[in-house]
Structures are given as C-alpha cells and as structure tokens.
Amino acid sequence: MDNSANPFSIEPEVSRAWTLPARLYTDPTMFGAEKEKIFARTWQVVGHASQVANAGDYFTVELVGEPLVIVRGTDERLRGFYNVCRHRAGPPAEGCGSRRLFRCGYHGWTYGLDGALISATEIEGVEGFRPEDFALVPVRTEIWFNLVFVNLDREAPPLLKSLGELPKQAEKFPFGEMKLFERRTYDMKCNWKTYVDNYLEGYHLPSVHPGLNRELDYNAYVVEPYARHVRQYSPIRGAQPGDAMPRRYQEAGADSTANYFWIFPNWMLNCYPDNVSLNIVLPVEPERSVAIFEWYSPEKDYATPAAKASVEFSHQIQIEDVAICETVQKNLRSRSYSRGRFSVKQERGVHGFHRMYANTMNAR
C-alpha cells in the first residue's frame, strides 16, 4: 500500500514497502526540520585527531549553522565549545592552529582552553557580573577511530553506544594507523538523501560504474542493514585469464573484499585492502549538498603511485555518482513520480535508511 497520507510511514517488510515520497527531497520546510531533528541530534564527524594532537591545538568548524571550536586543553583533554563569545556573540577563535587562550576578535574577551572566561574588557561597573556565568558553552565531543565527533544534543546516547556493531566490523581495518593524503570536496545539485540512497545499493554498479563493477563481484555483493548503519561488501576480483587491462588488485585473494560502511545519517567509510576513504555528505539547501572525501593510507604508501591511483579511481566513481544523483534530483520534481518500490535483493540498505529516517522524523 502506498501510504501517501503519512510521509514518515515506511513498512518494515521490504517486500511490501514504498520509498520516501519525492517531496521530502525538495521541500524547504522539511529541510529545516531535518537539520533540527537529525543533524543536531546525531554524532557528526567534524575532524581528525591529528588536528588536535597536542595541547593548545584547535580547529573551528560549522555544523548546521552552529559555529564550533574543538581544542586540546593543557590537561590533554579534548573539548568542544560553541565558538560564540558570551558578550555580544563575537568569534573567540578563527581558523585553526595552536593557542594558549582564545581572544574574541570583536571586543577582546579572553577564554582559557577549558572555556573559562579569563578576562572581560571594560566590564567595570556592571552589577552582579560573575565570570563563571559567561564561560563558553560546551558541546559534547568524542573520538573514535581517530575521528572527532560532536553532538549538539546534550541528552543523546554516548558515541560508542550509537555506533552499535560498527566498531567490531570496522576496527579490523588499520584506519587508526593511516595518514590523510588527500581531501576533495564535491558540490552537488541534489538533496543529501538522494546521495545517501545512491550510496546504499550496488544495484546501479553495472549501469553507472563500469570501472568499479569490473573490480567487484556483483553477483556476490552483500548488503547488511543494522540499527544505525549499513554494511555493504563484495569480493574483489583479482587478475583473470584473458584480461585486456590490469586490475587494481592483481593479486587479490579469496579474502580480499571491499567494505562500505554508511552510518546514519550522513557519513561513510570505504575500506579497501590498501586504503580507507571517509565520505561526509552535508546538507546545504533542499536541493544542494556537499560531499567531503578524505583518503587515508599507511604512511609507507603515502607518496606511492598506488595511493594516487586510489584517489583517481575513487574520484571517477564520485563523478559518476554526482551525475546520476543530479539527474535523479531533477526527476524527483516530475509530476509523473511520487514514490517507488524497493528491490528485495538489492535495496535493503536504502530501505533500512528510509526506516531510520522515518523513525527519527517521527520522534518527538
């Protein structure tokens, strides 16, 4: 049954389910609700531990319009704060680097690396003023897999609890020992959910990604939805008799796999035998999003041709994905389309995402 009356009703059984309605991918009102109900209440990747390795190291970032600063304190503790001066909303920190304290660029109020107000300029004569009432407002900050996360929701479960089975599945890859060697950003004319939908199925590999399809065993492609993430994996094809072109992994063995982890709502880990890439898709407008790609490899492989080849291979796949996602986004506005059905074999991941999304948007 096409349950159009309730856009947030997704049948639990994939064989009977309909996809999210098209209007949820274009509606500005819905876009605003998503930022509050989803992005402000989930653990979001904002950086890497290497950016705050030493006492005093800090970086600034923006999440759903909120300016934040992440800093390693003199006590070696990692903290996050709203990057908003408690005087008249100036910026205590700018950019990134290393500091012994933060000084607001508006009126010069200074703060310690623990967020405490150290000095309020020209404040003499203000009745009842107490410095402890004007400390920077903290934001929850945690680290997993050397990734820095923040959550704007003070009541949200701890990071590890929200990750569920993911650490057990992903930590067999030596991502924590790898070094960032390239970062690229892609501006996309599509809703963030359009991109996530596309990521969560290998159904489109033969049509959209002939190069990737050649490397993976499409017939053995597996999709496993979990409570808050989806794992996709496929055996990697090694060299085959009669190959006209060399494969990326000529010596791929029986246990060589590509593993793709998507974590609700908007970040992904792509794990290959020789590298791991991190993807983050950020909503910008109802029909515009940004995908951030970071590639990591063992330090010994940092400057090798293989590392560069892995980036270019992923880049080509991303260009293909952006093209199809932007076409789909246009077509979602067609009067001929409202919502669709799922392939039971190929789209369990998309169905899992739509269920998570609907349940979250339904929550108070």
MIDO-366034 format. One record per atom (N, C-alpha, C): residue in one letter; x, y, z. Coordinates in pm, whole numbers, padded with zeros to 5 digits, always signed. Example, Ala and Ser with C-alpha at 12.3 -4.5 7.8 and 13.67 -1.06 7.14 Angstrom:
A+01319-00569+00780;A+01230-00450+00780;A+01320-00330+00780;S+01285-00225+00708;S+01367-00106+00714;S+01290+00003+00787;
// end
This chain:
M+00084-00120+00000;M+00000+00000+00000;M+00088+00125+00000;D+00058+00219-00091;D+00130+00346-00096;D+00070+00438+00010;N+00137+00443+00126;N+00083+00516+00240;N+00118+00665+00229;S+00062+00732+00127;S+00099+00871+00098;S+00053+00967+00206;A-00050+00929+00283;A-00103+01021+00383;A+00001+01051+00491;N+00086+00954+00521;N+00191+00973+00621;N+00326+00954+00554;P+00397+01063+00526;P+00527+01051+00456;P+00631+00979+00538;F+00610+00969+00670;F+00708+00904+00756;F+00661+00765+00798;S+00588+00699+00710;S+00546+00562+00737;S+00613+00471+00634;I+00713+00395+00679;I+00782+00301+00592;I+00759+00160+00646;E+00694+00078+00566;E+00664-00060+00604;E+00792-00135+00642;P+00793-00204+00757;P+00914-00276+00800;P+00957-00387+00704;E+00863-00451+00638;E+00895-00559+00545;E+00925-00500+00407;V+01049-00518+00361;V+01093-00454+00238;V+01010-00494+00117;S+00959-00615+00116;S+00882-00661+00000;S+00749-00590-00013;R+00703-00527+00096;R+00575-00454+00092;R+00594-00303+00099;A+00717-00259+00115;A+00743-00117+00145;A+00747-00029+00021;W+00715+00098+00042;W+00732+00204-00057;W+00843+00298-00008;T+00908+00362-00102;T+01016+00455-00068;T+00960+00584-00009;L+01051+00668+00040;L+01010+00800+00088;L+00948+00880-00027;P+00846+00961+00002;P+00784+01044-00102;P+00883+01144-00161;A+00867+01172-00288;A+00959+01262-00359;A+00964+01401-00296;R+00854+01447-00242;R+00850+01584-00189;R+00944+01603-00071;L+00981+01494-00002;L+01074+01506+00110;L+01214+01541+00062;Y+01238+01531-00068;Y+01368+01560-00126;Y+01376+01703-00182;T+01265+01776-00173;T+01262+01910-00232;T+01203+02016-00141;D+01132+01976-00037;D+01054+02069+00047;D+01144+02147+00143;P+01149+02282+00132;P+01232+02362+00223;P+01192+02347+00370;T+01063+02332+00397;T+01018+02315+00536;T+01074+02187+00595;M+01071+02080+00516;M+01123+01952+00562;M+01274+01960+00584;F+01340+02035+00498;F+01485+02051+00509;F+01521+02114+00644;G+01445+02215+00685;G+01469+02278+00815;G+01443+02183+00930;A+01338+02102+00918;A+01308+02005+01023;A+01416+01899+01035;E+01474+01858+00923;E+01581+01758+00924;E+01704+01811+00998;K+01737+01935+00976;K+01855+01991+01041;K+01839+01987+01193;E+01718+02013+01240;E+01694+02014+01384;E+01679+01873+01441;K+01601+01789+01375;K+01570+01656+01429;K+01679+01553+01403;I+01754+01571+01295;I+01855+01471+01259;I+01996+01521+01284;F+02035+01629+01217;F+02174+01671+01221;F+02215+01734+01353;A+02120+01792+01425;A+02153+01850+01556;A+02142+01748+01669;R+02103+01624+01635;R+02082+01524+01741;R+02159+01394+01716;T+02250+01396+01620;T+02331+01277+01593;T+02478+01313+01604;W+02560+01211+01623;W+02705+01232+01628;W+02756+01259+01488;Q+02820+01375+01472;Q+02867+01419+01342;Q+03020+01426+01339;V+03079+01373+01231;V+03224+01382+01214;V+03261+01525+01179;V+03353+01584+01255;V+03394+01722+01228;V+03543+01737+01205;G+03620+01631+01230;G+03764+01644+01211;G+03836+01515+01244;H+03969+01525+01250;H+04055+01410+01275;H+04145+01440+01396;A+04178+01337+01471;A+04257+01356+01592;A+04391+01422+01564;S+04446+01404+01445;S+04575+01465+01411;S+04569+01618+01412;Q+04448+01674+01398;Q+04432+01820+01400;Q+04445+01877+01541;V+04426+01793+01641;V+04432+01837+01781;V+04519+01740+01859;A+04638+01714+01806;A+04726+01614+01867;A+04793+01663+01994;N+04821+01794+02001;N+04899+01849+02113;N+04820+01954+02190;A+04859+01975+02314;A+04793+02077+02397;A+04797+02212+02327;G+04682+02277+02319;G+04670+02406+02253;G+04624+02398+02109;D+04632+02279+02047;D+04586+02264+01909;D+04435+02280+01903;Y+04387+02350+01801;Y+04244+02370+01788;Y+04207+02383+01639;F+04078+02364+01611;F+04025+02398+01479;F+03880+02441+01495;T+03834+02520+01400;T+03695+02565+01401;T+03618+02496+01289;V+03490+02483+01309;V+03405+02415+01212;V+03262+02465+01231;E+03179+02446+01129;E+03037+02482+01140;E+02952+02359+01119;L+02852+02341+01205;L+02760+02228+01194;L+02617+02280+01201;V+02539+02253+01097;V+02401+02302+01083;V+02388+02448+01127;G+02482+02530+01082;G+02477+02672+01111;G+02538+02713+01244;E+02579+02615+01325;E+02637+02646+01456;E+02790+02651+01445;P+02852+02765+01482;P+02998+02773+01482;P+03055+02702+01604;L+03154+02616+01583;L+03213+02538+01691;L+03364+02552+01689;V+03427+02530+01806;V+03572+02522+01815;V+03606+02396+01894;I+03699+02317+01841;I+03746+02194+01904;I+03890+02218+01948;V+03924+02185+02074;V+04056+02220+02125;V+04108+02111+02218;R+04241+02092+02215;R+04308+02003+02309;R+04360+02090+02424;G+04309+02067+02544;G+04344+02151+02658;G+04484+02125+02711;T+04528+02210+02801;T+04659+02191+02863;T+04663+02064+02947;D+04546+02012+02984;D+04536+01886+03058;D+04525+01767+02963;E+04545+01790+02831;E+04539+01688+02725;E+04397+01642+02695;R+04300+01702+02760;R+04161+01662+02735;R+04107+01732+02612;L+04032+01659+02529;L+03969+01718+02411;L+03834+01776+02450;R+03810+01900+02408;R+03683+01967+02438;R+03628+02035+02314;G+03498+02054+02315;G+03433+02130+02210;G+03348+02239+02272;F+03340+02354+02204;F+03258+02466+02252;F+03188+02530+02133;Y+03077+02597+02161;Y+03020+02687+02062;Y+03118+02803+02048;N+03154+02833+01927;N+03252+02939+01901;N+03182+03075+01899;V+03122+03107+02013;V+03040+03228+02027;V+03074+03295+02159;C+03128+03415+02153;C+03162+03489+02274;C+03035+03520+02353;R+03043+03508+02484;R+02925+03528+02569;R+02895+03676+02593;H+02974+03765+02535;H+02950+03909+02550;H+02845+03953+02448;R+02886+03962+02319;R+02791+04000+02216;R+02812+03918+02089;A+02839+03788+02112;A+02839+03686+02005;A+02950+03701+01903;G+03063+03759+01943;G+03178+03762+01854;G+03245+03626+01845;P+03355+03614+01766;P+03424+03486+01748;P+03545+03471+01840;P+03539+03384+01938;P+03657+03363+02024;P+03775+03302+01949;A+03748+03220+01846;A+03856+03154+01772;A+03828+03165+01623;E+03934+03164+01546;E+03921+03167+01400;E+04020+03069+01339;G+03977+03001+01233;G+04066+02911+01161;G+04111+02793+01244;C+04241+02766+01243;C+04297+02654+01318;C+04440+02689+01356;G+04499+02610+01444;G+04636+02636+01486;G+04660+02592+01627;S+04739+02668+01702;S+04770+02637+01841;S+04766+02765+01922;R+04701+02761+02038;R+04684+02879+02123;R+04697+02842+02270;R+04736+02942+02349;R+04732+02925+02494;R+04600+02973+02552;L+04531+03058+02477;L+04398+03105+02516;L+04328+03156+02389;F+04198+03181+02402;F+04121+03236+02291;F+04084+03382+02323;R+04103+03468+02224;R+04068+03609+02242;R+03966+03647+02136;C+03848+03691+02179;C+03742+03726+02086;C+03786+03840+01995;G+03762+03824+01867;G+03802+03924+01769;G+03712+04046+01764;Y+03609+04049+01849;Y+03517+04163+01849;Y+03555+04264+01957;H+03556+04222+02084;H+03585+04316+02194;H+03696+04268+02286;G+03763+04160+02249;G+03882+04120+02322;G+03861+04037+02448;W+03739+03987+02473;W+03722+03898+02588;W+03808+03774+02565;T+03872+03724+02672;T+03961+03610+02657;T+03910+03490+02737;Y+03937+03372+02682;Y+03891+03246+02740;Y+04006+03147+02747;G+04006+03065+02851;G+04102+02957+02861;G+04066+02844+02767;L+04158+02749+02750;L+04131+02634+02663;L+04025+02542+02722;D+03991+02564+02850;D+03882+02489+02912;D+03750+02564+02903;G+03749+02676+02829;G+03626+02753+02809;G+03599+02858+02913;A+03676+02861+03022;A+03651+02957+03129;A+03685+03100+03084;L+03603+03196+03126;L+03629+03336+03096;L+03746+03385+03183;I+03850+03432+03118;I+03968+03480+03190;I+03961+03630+03213;S+03923+03701+03106;S+03921+03847+03116;S+03807+03904+03033;A+03730+03993+03095;A+03624+04066+03025;A+03664+04213+03022;T+03697+04265+02906;T+03746+04403+02897;T+03636+04504+02927;E+03675+04612+02992;E+03587+04727+03017;E+03454+04687+03081;I+03460+04590+03174;I+03335+04542+03234;I+03309+04603+03372;E+03401+04691+03415;E+03385+04753+03547;E+03252+04829+03555;G+03187+04816+03668;G+03062+04888+03690;G+02938+04808+03656;V+02955+04691+03597;V+02839+04606+03564;V+02796+04533+03691;E+02674+04555+03734;E+02627+04497+03859;E+02603+04347+03845;G+02644+04272+03946;G+02616+04129+03953;G+02690+04045+03850;F+02795+04101+03790;F+02866+04025+03686;F+02955+03919+03751;R+02940+03793+03707;R+03022+03683+03757;R+03085+03611+03638;P+03219+03606+03630;P+03286+03542+03516;P+03239+03400+03492;E+03209+03326+03599;E+03167+03186+03581;E+03035+03173+03506;D+02958+03279+03499;D+02832+03275+03425;D+02852+03297+03276;F+02974+03330+03235;F+02999+03368+03096;F+03108+03283+03030;A+03122+03160+03077;A+03215+03067+03012;A+03159+03027+02876;L+03247+02982+02787;L+03200+02930+02658;L+03108+02811+02682;V+03005+02799+02601;V+02909+02689+02617;V+02967+02562+02555;P+02977+02454+02634;P+03038+02332+02581;P+02946+02256+02486;V+03006+02176+02400;V+02934+02085+02313;V+02999+01948+02329;R+02919+01845+02330;R+02972+01710+02353;R+03068+01671+02241;T+03184+01620+02280;T+03290+01587+02186;T+03352+01454+02223;E+03365+01364+02126;E+03426+01233+02149;E+03511+01193+02029;I+03595+01091+02048;I+03680+01040+01941;I+03658+00890+01925;W+03649+00845+01802;W+03651+00702+01769;W+03726+00685+01638;F+03814+00586+01632;F+03887+00556+01508;F+03968+00676+01462;N+04013+00759+01557;N+04086+00883+01531;N+04001+00990+01463;L+03871+00970+01457;L+03780+01071+01405;L+03719+01149+01522;V+03707+01280+01504;V+03648+01366+01607;V+03501+01388+01577;F+03417+01363+01676;F+03272+01377+01663;F+03220+01480+01761;V+03111+01547+01722;V+03038+01631+01816;V+02890+01598+01806;N+02818+01627+01913;N+02673+01610+01915;N+02614+01730+01988;L+02525+01801+01920;L+02464+01920+01980;L+02356+01886+02082;D+02316+01758+02086;D+02212+01714+02178;D+02276+01666+02309;R+02250+01737+02416;R+02310+01701+02545;R+02255+01569+02599;E+02139+01524+02549;E+02076+01403+02600;E+02101+01281+02512;A+02176+01294+02404;A+02199+01183+02312;A+02282+01073+02379;P+02264+00948+02339;P+02347+00839+02393;P+02493+00862+02358;P+02587+00805+02435;P+02730+00818+02404;P+02761+00767+02263;L+02870+00815+02209;L+02907+00782+02072;L+02915+00631+02049;L+02990+00560+02132;L+03009+00417+02109;L+02877+00341+02113;K+02788+00382+02201;K+02657+00316+02206;K+02581+00339+02076;S+02591+00458+02019;S+02519+00488+01896;S+02578+00414+01777;L+02705+00375+01785;L+02770+00306+01673;L+02734+00158+01665;G+02682+00102+01774;G+02635-00036+01771;G+02743-00136+01732;E+02716-00214+01626;E+02808-00320+01581;E+02923-00266+01497;L+02918-00140+01460;L+03018-00087+01366;L+03162-00104+01413;P+03198-00067+01538;P+03338-00081+01578;P+03392-00222+01558;K+03313-00323+01593;K+03358-00462+01578;K+03383-00496+01432;Q+03303-00439+01342;Q+03316-00469+01200;Q+03427-00389+01133;A+03443-00263+01174;A+03535-00174+01103;A+03675-00172+01161;E+03690-00203+01289;E+03820-00186+01351;E+03921-00292+01311;K+03879-00390+01230;K+03977-00484+01176;K+04061-00420+01065;F+04012-00305+01015;F+04090-00229+00917;F+04180-00132+00993;P+04307-00120+00955;P+04402-00037+01032;P+04389+00112+01004;F+04266+00162+01003;F+04242+00301+00971;F+04310+00395+01071;G+04310+00355+01198;G+04369+00439+01301;G+04517+00463+01282;E+04583+00376+01207;E+04727+00389+01182;E+04756+00461+01051;M+04652+00496+00977;M+04671+00556+00846;M+04682+00707+00853;K+04736+00765+00747;K+04759+00908+00739;K+04680+00968+00623;L+04620+01083+00648;L+04548+01154+00542;L+04644+01195+00431;F+04610+01160+00306;F+04699+01204+00198;F+04628+01286+00092;E+04495+01294+00095;E+04427+01385+00003;E+04284+01410+00051;R+04236+01531+00021;R+04099+01571+00057;R+04039+01647-00061;R+03917+01610-00099;R+03848+01680-00207;R+03703+01705-00166;T+03647+01813-00220;T+03509+01850-00191;T+03430+01858-00321;Y+03309+01803-00318;Y+03224+01800-00436;Y+03092+01871-00405;D+03063+01976-00480;D+02937+02048-00467;D+02835+01980-00557;M+02722+01938-00500;M+02626+01857-00575;M+02487+01921-00574;K+02423+01923-00688;K+02289+01978-00701;K+02186+01869-00674;C+02188+01821-00551;C+02091+01719-00511;C+02073+01723-00360;N+01959+01674-00315;N+01931+01661-00173;N+02027+01560-00112;W+02062+01579+00014;W+02156+01487+00079;W+02105+01343+00080;K+01972+01325+00088;K+01915+01189+00091;K+01928+01121-00045;T+01925+01199-00153;T+01944+01142-00286;T+02081+01077-00295;Y+02180+01145-00240;Y+02316+01091-00242;Y+02327+00966-00154;V+02267+00970-00035;V+02273+00855+00055;V+02202+00735-00006;D+02084+00757-00065;D+02013+00648-00132;D+02103+00578-00233;N+02170+00658-00313;N+02256+00604-00418;N+02373+00525-00358;Y+02428+00575-00247;Y+02542+00508-00185;Y+02505+00369-00132;L+02379+00354-00091;L+02339+00236-00015;L+02297+00116-00100;E+02327+00117-00226;E+02298-00002-00307;E+02402-00019-00416;G+02431-00146-00445;G+02520-00180-00555;G+02444-00210-00682;Y+02313-00190-00677;Y+02221-00216-00789;Y+02263-00141-00915;H+02318-00020-00896;H+02349+00065-01011;H+02491+00043-01064;L+02568-00046-01004;L+02708-00064-01046;L+02722-00093-01196;P+02652-00191-01251;P+02672-00222-01393;P+02639-00105-01485;S+02539-00025-01448;S+02496+00085-01536;S+02579+00211-01519;V+02612+00244-01394;V+02674+00374-01364;V+02825+00365-01345;H+02873+00253-01293;H+03016+00240-01258;H+03080+00119-01329;P+03097+00122-01457;P+03157+00006-01524;P+03297-00027-01474;G+03374+00077-01438;G+03510+00052-01387;G+03508-00020-01254;L+03423+00027-01160;L+03413-00037-01030;L+03351-00176-01042;N+03251-00189-01129;N+03185-00317-01147;N+03282-00424-01196;R+03382-00380-01273;R+03482-00473-01323;R+03570-00527-01210;E+03587-00446-01105;E+03674-00485-00995;E+03603-00570-00890;L+03471-00555-00877;L+03394-00624-00774;L+03314-00739-00834;D+03279-00833-00748;D+03195-00946-00791;D+03050-00909-00762;Y+02984-00854-00863;Y+02847-00804-00846;Y+02752-00912-00795;N+02770-01034-00842;N+02679-01143-00804;N+02696-01186-00659;A+02808-01146-00597;A+02832-01180-00457;A+02820-01057-00366;Y+02765-00948-00416;Y+02751-00823-00341;Y+02648-00843-00230;V+02687-00808-00107;V+02602-00830+00011;V+02570-00697+00078;V+02445-00681+00120;V+02402-00562+00194;V+02343-00606+00327;E+02397-00548+00437;E+02352-00585+00571;E+02308-00461+00648;P+02178-00438+00663;P+02131-00326+00745;P+02138-00360+00894;Y+02177-00262+00975;Y+02179-00274+01121;Y+02094-00161+01179;A+02096-00147+01310;A+02008-00050+01375;A+02037+00093+01332;R+02166+00129+01320;R+02201+00267+01286;R+02306+00277+01177;H+02335+00167+01109;H+02429+00172+00998;H+02399+00060+00900;V+02464+00067+00785;V+02451-00037+00683;V+02591-00076+00638;R+02614-00205+00629;R+02740-00257+00576;R+02714-00319+00440;Q+02796-00281+00342;Q+02794-00343+00210;Q+02934-00400+00185;Y+02941-00517+00127;Y+03074-00570+00094;Y+03065-00663-00026;S+03180-00675-00091;S+03189-00758-00211;S+03330-00812-00225;P+03344-00936-00269;P+03478-00985-00302;P+03539-00899-00414;I+03671-00883-00408;I+03743-00811-00513;I+03798-00912-00612;R+03779-00884-00739;R+03829-00975-00843;R+03979-00953-00862;G+04055-01057-00861;G+04196-01049-00896;G+04213-01063-01046;A+04336-01081-01090;A+04364-01098-01233;A+04292-01221-01286;Q+04231-01206-01403;Q+04157-01314-01467;Q+04221-01348-01601;P+04219-01476-01639;P+04273-01513-01771;P+04202-01435-01881;G+04280-01382-01973;G+04222-01310-02085;G+04192-01164-02057;D+04231-01112-01939;D+04208-00971-01909;D+04280-00883-02011;A+04207-00790-02068;A+04268-00697-02163;A+04340-00585-02089;M+04295-00556-01966;M+04355-00449-01886;M+04389-00503-01748;P+04496-00453-01686;P+04529-00497-01550;P+04423-00450-01451;R+04404-00527-01346;R+04309-00488-01241;R+04384-00414-01132;R+04307-00340-01052;R+04369-00262-00945;R+04436-00354-00843;Y+04377-00468-00817;Y+04432-00563-00721;Y+04461-00693-00793;Q+04575-00696-00863;Q+04612-00812-00944;Q+04622-00939-00861;E+04670-00925-00736;E+04694-01043-00652;E+04582-01066-00551;A+04465-01013-00578;A+04354-01027-00482;A+04327-01173-00451;G+04320-01204-00321;G+04294-01340-00279;G+04148-01361-00245;A+04120-01480-00197;A+03980-01515-00167;A+03923-01428-00056;D+04010-01376+00031;D+03961-01295+00144;D+03970-01145+00117;S+04003-01106-00005;S+04011-00963-00040;S+03872-00910-00069;T+03830-00810+00010;T+03696-00755-00008;T+03700-00603-00004;A+03598-00544-00064;A+03570-00401-00048;A+03454-00391+00050;N+03473-00313+00155;N+03370-00295+00257;N+03328-00150+00261;Y+03197-00127+00256;Y+03142+00008+00257;Y+03048+00021+00377;F+03083+00111+00468;F+03002+00133+00587;F+02937+00271+00578;W+02805+00274+00588;W+02732+00401+00598;W+02673+00408+00737;I+02692+00524+00804;I+02644+00543+00939;I+02543+00657+00939;F+02425+00631+00995;F+02318+00729+00997;F+02363+00855+01070;P+02338+00973+01009;P+02265+00990+00883;P+02351+01013+00759;N+02481+01046+00774;N+02546+01110+00660;N+02695+01088+00645;W+02752+00983+00706;W+02896+00962+00683;W+02925+00817+00651;M+03036+00795+00580;M+03067+00666+00524;M+03216+00635+00536;L+03249+00508+00550;L+03387+00460+00544;L+03396+00356+00433;N+03487+00379+00338;N+03508+00287+00227;N+03642+00217+00250;C+03638+00088+00278;C+03758+00017+00321;C+03804-00081+00214;Y+03921-00053+00159;Y+03983-00139+00058;Y+04110-00200+00118;P+04170-00299+00052;P+04290-00362+00108;P+04405-00267+00137;D+04418-00158+00060;D+04535-00071+00074;D+04502+00072+00117;N+04375+00106+00137;N+04341+00242+00177;N+04199+00247+00233;V+04170+00353+00304;V+04036+00379+00356;V+04000+00523+00320;S+03878+00544+00273;S+03834+00681+00248;S+03712+00711+00335;L+03708+00834+00380;L+03596+00885+00460;L+03514+00978+00373;N+03382+00959+00371;N+03291+01047+00299;N+03195+01110+00401;I+03172+01238+00387;I+03071+01306+00467;I+02985+01386+00371;V+02853+01367+00375;V+02765+01446+00291;V+02689+01543+00381;L+02699+01673+00348;L+02640+01778+00430;L+02528+01849+00355;P+02414+01869+00420;P+02306+01944+00355;P+02340+02092+00349;V+02316+02153+00236;V+02340+02296+00218;V+02209+02369+00192;E+02131+02315+00100;E+01998+02364+00065;E+01912+02242+00038;P+01780+02259+00023;P+01696+02143-00004;P+01743+02060-00123;E+01798+02126-00225;E+01841+02052-00343;E+01990+02078-00374;R+02066+02094-00268;R+02211+02111-00284;R+02281+02054-00161;S+02387+01980-00185;S+02465+01924-00076;S+02612+01923-00114;V+02696+01898-00016;V+02841+01892-00036;V+02890+01758+00014;A+02971+01692-00067;A+03035+01567-00026;A+03183+01595-00002;I+03231+01561+00117;I+03371+01575+00151;I+03435+01437+00149;F+03540+01421+00071;F+03613+01295+00062;F+03752+01312+00121;E+03792+01220+00206;E+03929+01216+00257;E+03985+01077+00237;W+04107+01069+00185;W+04172+00941+00159;W+04286+00920+00256;Y+04292+00801+00315;Y+04394+00765+00413;Y+04466+00639+00368;S+04597+00633+00393;S+04674+00514+00361;S+04783+00495+00465;P+04842+00374+00474;P+04958+00356+00563;P+05068+00453+00523;E+05142+00503+00621;E+05242+00606+00594;E+05346+00560+00493;K+05377+00430+00492;K+05476+00380+00398;K+05429+00391+00253;D+05298+00398+00233;D+05243+00407+00098;D+05201+00549+00062;Y+05230+00643+00151;Y+05176+00778+00141;Y+05202+00844+00006;A+05323+00832-00048;A+05358+00904-00170;A+05373+00811-00291;T+05316+00692-00283;T+05333+00595-00392;T+05235+00619-00505;P+05267+00571-00626;P+05170+00578-00737;P+05039+00509-00704;A+05045+00402-00622;A+04922+00330-00587;A+04826+00419-00508;A+04881+00503-00419;A+04797+00594-00341;A+04728+00693-00432;K+04804+00750-00525;K+04745+00845-00619;K+04640+00776-00707;A+04669+00652-00747;A+04574+00578-00831;A+04443+00552-00757;S+04452+00526-00626;S+04330+00500-00549;S+04242+00624-00544;V+04304+00743-00534;V+04229+00868-00534;V+04161+00889-00668;E+04234+00871-00776;E+04177+00895-00908;E+04067+00795-00940;F+04082+00671-00893;F+03978+00570-00913;F+03851+00612-00838;S+03867+00653-00711;S+03751+00698-00633;S+03689+00825-00691;H+03775+00915-00739;H+03726+01039-00798;H+03636+01011-00919;Q+03676+00917-01002;Q+03595+00883-01119;Q+03459+00828-01076;I+03459+00744-00974;I+03333+00689-00923;I+03244+00801-00870;Q+03304+00897-00799;Q+03227+01008-00744;Q+03168+01094-00855;I+03243+01121-00958;I+03192+01199-01071;I+03071+01129-01132;E+03078+00998-01144;E+02965+00921-01198;E+02846+00927-01105;D+02871+00918-00973;D+02762+00926-00876;D+02696+01063-00876;V+02777+01169-00881;V+02720+01304-00882;V+02629+01322-01003;A+02672+01274-01119;A+02594+01290-01241;A+02458+01223-01229;I+02455+01099-01180;I+02326+01030-01171;I+02239+01089-01060;C+02301+01131-00949;C+02223+01190-00840;C+02159+01322-00882;E+02231+01402-00959;E+02174+01529-01003;E+02061+01507-01103;T+02072+01405-01186;T+01962+01373-01278;T+01841+01325-01202;V+01863+01236-01104;V+01752+01185-01023;V+01684+01300-00948;Q+01764+01393-00895;Q+01706+01505-00821;Q+01611+01585-00909;K+01649+01611-01033;K+01560+01682-01125;K+01433+01603-01148;N+01447+01472-01166;N+01332+01388-01197;N+01239+01369-01077;L+01289+01389-00957;L+01203+01379-00839;L+01096+01488-00839;R+01117+01593-00917;R+01017+01700-00928;R+00912+01672-01036;S+00928+01564-01110;S+00833+01534-01217;S+00695+01501-01160;R+00592+01551-01225;R+00454+01521-01183;R+00422+01372-01201;S+00509+01301-01274;S+00483+01159-01301;S+00531+01069-01187;Y+00602+01126-01090;Y+00663+01041-00987;Y+00625+01088-00847;S+00589+00994-00760;S+00561+01030-00621;S+00648+00947-00526;R+00645+00817-00539;R+00733+00730-00460;R+00741+00594-00529;G+00844+00516-00496;G+00867+00391-00567;G+00869+00271-00474;R+00916+00158-00527;R+00927+00033-00452;R+01074-00008-00444;F+01105-00100-00353;F+01241-00146-00331;F+01266-00281-00396;S+01384-00300-00450;S+01429-00433-00489;S+01461-00511-00361;V+01394-00624-00342;V+01415-00703-00220;V+01560-00750-00212;K+01618-00783-00326;K+01755-00835-00328;K+01859-00724-00315;Q+01836-00611-00380;Q+01941-00511-00394;Q+01928-00388-00307;E+01809-00358-00253;E+01788-00228-00189;E+01749-00236-00042;R+01798-00338+00026;R+01771-00348+00170;R+01839-00235+00246;G+01953-00188+00195;G+02022-00077+00260;G+01943+00052+00249;V+01888+00079+00131;V+01807+00200+00111;V+01682+00193+00199;H+01620+00074+00203;H+01503+00055+00287;H+01538+00079+00434;G+01654+00028+00477;G+01697+00050+00614;G+01714+00198+00646;F+01774+00272+00553;F+01790+00417+00571;F+01655+00486+00581;H+01562+00454+00493;H+01431+00518+00494;H+01357+00489+00625;R+01376+00367+00679;R+01315+00334+00809;R+01378+00418+00921;M+01512+00428+00921;M+01579+00508+01024;M+01535+00654+01015;Y+01533+00705+00893;Y+01493+00845+00870;Y+01350+00868+00920;A+01257+00782+00879;A+01117+00800+00917;A+01100+00793+01067;N+01166+00696+01130;N+01154+00681+01276;N+01209+00805+01347;T+01320+00859+01297;T+01378+00976+01360;T+01289+01098+01342;M+01234+01116+01224;M+01148+01232+01199;M+01016+01221+01273;N+00973+01099+01301;N+00850+01077+01377;N+00868+01103+01526;A+00993+01091+01573;A+01020+01106+01716;A+00995+01249+01760;R+00955+01264+01884;R+00931+01399+01937;R+01062+01472+01963;
// end
